[in-house]
Amino acid sequence: MEIVLLGTGSPIPDPNRAGPATLLKVGEFEHLLVDAGRGCIMRMAGAGSLPGFLAGVLVTHLHSDHLTDLNDVITTHWIMSQQPTPLRIWGPVGIADYVNHMMDALAPDVSYRVAHHDDLTWEPIVEVIEVAPGDRFEVGTSSVSVHRTAHEPVEPSIGFRLEHGHYVVALAGDTIPCDGVDEMCVDADAYVQTVIRDDLVMQIPNQRFNDILDYHSSVIDAAQTAARNRVGRLVLTHMVPAPQPEQYPEWVAIAAEHFDGEIVVGDDLTTVDLVERD
């Protein structure tokens, strides 16, 4: 199993970092997309994946930076399919309404393509399943459980624990530490968490920017969660402020003060191969 950080950026535009998105490669042609920030389809191509490989899409919450390119995922999956093929999306309550509005916006494009291509006789088939903490479902050959995360005033906000064979991956979106995140992370082989450097954010004299402090995990928060729940690897993403490569050791050192497992910080397309590392 591979974890690919498709997009490690944030709402702040960065030419080197796409928006929040993580790809799980369970098998060669069984992939799972978690969130769909800007540029995620291009990063999927860079990771050797395509929308047709997706067993499903998991959405953590309805903040726009995590969903900007869901329309691109839907459209590209549709136009590359050679026969009617559903795209399944799991997300919190509200995701169905979000996708319905998106399909309304895509209606002209859909009509143009159907009119132009004789072999394209179907519209996009999107199956949306709203889930809540405590739910469990199957995606391809993996089992996924849903856990509450804390990102108020964004509500609901959820994370996912994916189990495949003897591997367990915990995937949180934006959140502060809470019981739901702890439940999700217990004994996981890898824990993927969006993080901020609160010490750096506090130095920036901008109230709107400083507002992010109260609903995101800091590097220390994530490291303490990983240690508390006996996680094997801590994978940091959605990093704010975005570090330069020469700053990665500093981020790792901060986390290592609280967690003695493997710590991964990287660029877009950073890949963690659980099989190789075992």
Summary of the structure (lengths in Angstrom):
residues: 278
radius of gyration: 18.3
end to end distance: 10.9
largest distance: 60.8
contacts: 965
relative contact order: 0.15
helix: 33%
strand: 30%
